[in-house]
């Protein structure tokens, strides 16, 4: 790998005015305890944590504040609009997140992970409401990281209305099915990066284990956002370590350039000078 390729593989992830050392963004939901969440966030190597900002989601059943278990000196918070089903509610929730983070003096106050869901069964995005909410939030000065389907046409439209990053789902939220349609992700990358190679594309949702993260990165995406795959693992802290290394390995592999797939074998050793006769 050339020096330029090494630098590209090691380069920080640029999302608007934010610069992240890790290309893994992790969530805070579904952990058995806040202590386990804190250990897992640390093990992930991430420096960006996404948080659902509706007020009731910031506290556990005993009244402890989620934010007390996140190192705000280390992590940039990424507020998200999880649980919103129309553009109006998503915009209101994003504004609430901005006010909370301004009060905390956290640099994540100016951005948002936009989710506008279509229904409670699939948790797939509503494309019409998502585009509408993205457009309104951009007008309000937000840097919008936009969760969407793997539809390349919608992805392109979101970029056109000003999304800072487009985040196609690998598969439904929390499903653990991995990257179900890699060809659509490749087309999204082509549409979004064709004339703008630095435009950030992040796989958001559906990964189940480290190999899914590595595969996503090998496709050429700029990062992976996940939560359930760590929080619901049998050993979340170990899985967080695995996800960290998978993101790094996948990024390195992408910039290294894999060998082409072949129908037949290709000998590793040279055939010249071999003693004896090679069969036809």
PyMOL commands that set and color helices and strands:
alter all, ss='L'
color gray80, all
select helices_A, chain A and resi 3-10+34-44+55-58+66-69+87-104+107-110+127-139+152-160+182-193+210-219+228-231+236-256
alter helices_A, ss='H'
color red, helices_A
select strands_A, chain A and resi 13-15+18-20+24-27+48-52+76-80+111-114+143-148+165-168+200-204+223-226
alter strands_A, ss='S'
color yellow, strands_A
deselect
rebuild
show_as cartoon
